Amino acid sequence: MSDSQEVAATAVETAANSVNNWARAGRHAGIASAAIGVIAAGAAAGVAIERMTVGRGMRRRARLALDAEGPYGTLRGTPGAAIGEDGTELYYEVDEPGEAPGAAGNGGKSANGGKSANGGKGTNGGKGAKAARNGKGAKGGARAAADGQAGAQAGAQVGIRKRLLAALGRRAVAPTVVFSHGYCLSQDSWHFQRAALRGIVRTVHWDQRSHGRSARGHGQIDGTDPVTIDLLGRDLKAVLDAAVPEGPIVLVGHSMGGMTVMALADQFPEYVAERVVGVALIGTSAGRLSEVAFGLPSMGVKAFHAVAPGLLKALGSQSEIVERGRRATADLFAGLIKRYSFGTPEDVDSGVARFAERLIEATPIDVVAEFYPAFAVHDKTEALVAYDAKPALVLAGEKDLITPADHSRTIAELLPHADHLEVPGAGHLVMLERPELVNDQLVSLVERASAAARSSRSARA
């Protein structure tokens, strides 16, 4: 057996052992574990090539260096808290216009321990990122990449500032842009968009219940209130009431965050009609998530959807064991995260890829299990009518395996006045994989929303 075959075989064996452990955690996990095994084996094969040339210790040092030096997710704003209907504390931060773009706001550190810094392009981050990817000079490389990206972002901000100032006008009431993140992420997943708009328009970033810095859902802890997309919509309303008590609003939602934005419209249509002047639905779905194949062979899709909730519940009940397993098979999980986060993972800056891993790793398995069943019954197709007359953006990665691009096409058909864009080669975390493109589209949306708000205000005068 050649060296490459031996390495690949070892990686696949590791995947198989992990899957067997998962199967033993639940009584009905057999078929689902086989489906997960297909995914895991594919990820392991990808990891095998890296293992041929980069030792485990070197990979670990590179990860630690990227964690310490990468600027991603380090932007902080003025903190606040809204209270959900069950008493859950929902954490949010506000960036006010006019604040220094590189400022930390409250001076706090991010969840990954990094100091405040201004983000950058996030793709092909230069020689420093390449060095980190190869495990050579990772610490200095990551710092060099971060410095270069900060400079690039500062240059891009000049153009964004000019565009938005022209669009807003001197007498216009500028909208507040409110960002809602996706499943197993946090507000920090909007790092590049936050950096681009920072100091130019007022923005609000919040963590969904049980994610990021928000508290664990009270109703979920005591088992009295299962997570639903409607509940998340009411959480968003609580955040809006606390953080944006007046003035026009542009809502931006990715994945589960987009579903949250739809749930807000479903339950509070009058509020949306009065206050919301624009909406962006990024990598999300209005329903039919129980049909998504996740890249699995067709014969395994139905079986996966049938038993995955029970399997996740079983895993969630043994969270300590599962979390130890996640740490022990870090390389395998990194491969899975890359596969399901990015359409072209080989082209994504190593610091950004590691940042995505940290975001997802930070979500406990029991939280993953609590939220998963809500997606199967999610259907907000009819609620989209509330956004029909609003300036809108519908954007998806062409290679998204989680909320496939055809789900965004369905949304765009229901919002005929929306700008609709499918990003070639991009995956689910399109705002991290193609940040400059997403930023440009969001700026265009804010321009259109500001013009619409100004027109509406003139008509009422």
Steps between C-alpha positions, in 0.01 A plus 500: 500500500633845405545778755202691362277193511603428856431856612160501327410163651592626847285810456200303376543253787490793743177619336349153523589469867339838571184400316483171690526692827215727391290199406542347844372827652147450362273198456379594151818642354606224260382630164575862586848405613557331167397820326721709726777250436488576128555867578768428758692267271505765229627760744760257632632436152550875457675524836730211403688700239578772753619241750752368247694825503414676825555336837235504773707720728566749222131512411413562864757782526361657183147489641612660826687771311198577284281513811737741673580732211200493267280811518179319413214540743686751717294812427299609801232764551292649779337205677135466590249234596141430402280257689313227317144403593626217724756719675796400281761777478582580137835672455550765235756765406453835328749676275414868472586712196803720550685255727860426405495196266772321693358566845393216723193680632489355851864393489409138546665202340330263267404146592821372346711730715631720221543874532293746301602548141343601175420221258597463139431313183501155649588322177850419383645695786853520362834346590436506871188290471676262265777455755245420766330256266829319450577503871812714450539821688134482590498769766690760301316397184160546656601841634630609157181382331287683756695824456468480123129430518439786742663739253292363215182534704582860591532581131170329421328695778582830332297402195215363713491817709471721190220286355296490819543866587377591153206262532401610850507874435531765766136507609414133472448278802756226445374144555642273766629176347421199722688173441359157598741206482450135414488163675813408699652844437497834684490870424873481424423311178421846353857618564572627148164671459535660841846625412379644170210697653668585829486870580292577189148385590347381825511120526369248752644150535333249732550140607206264465395326823745230613759631250798730546471722806123462541372285785376146460130502423312478829217305345745254350691447823188395690353315201174696494549693177658339192686723257289618206573746223201703626668526840813636332286756316365621834856514634592727209203725581625528859846601374353757261285650776805534725769602249302686230201664672452746214597566141519291183657153504677282245489132600779265394472126569719205411366142504309460829527878536313541173230266629485713815443809284215317321348398835504864611294595193264209555417607856544877482395608150389848612835562665683391184279724285569801721865460597686276254628673186719221360582132542786268403446123505834326461551123463159424647173319434127560532428127548545146361815447705395141565577433132858628503751229402809649672712344226400148604422220253128501419437168675623641833314832501161381629661278760718785621207739542295229674746419773731802526287678767503193724871449445580861585281479810690192611831674438377808686419290804864391511650839425816458706598181317416648161694822565807296593458309176481823302827616649667165441408499131565869432644442153201296389254762624704772331454311174125469555468869584691604190289273280172642628611862545684583180446422133872522420674427832842479337476870409385626840755676717620266774418752771142531377463121482628468855265780610203305362617194693516698824150639453350155443710328766371753755143371460442214750355178360191527722423841346547349154248232597249750647481711184514234228134384511375856439631499144295202384172682567616847394273649232478877463419518130182699555671741741730626225221717362580747780828580324362511147492879479833550681844535340636147538807288434487123458849351482630142513813301432473289187651200683310536829427149637306619807244739348542432129486781246165381364343595836616857441356484149164416654527800731598727210195386302282612792685833523503606134650843577797354689854496370582129465857372480650151501871520575699261276709248691391621844355289782282555805724753679503725195544815713837361616598337172415798272492795744572778253217393271254466790609837638442667164152350475411609855617855434281507188207379711555773761518757219168382355337472842613852593359641175170318559481627860575853386226479234250364750584776746454768232166353399374519860623858548 
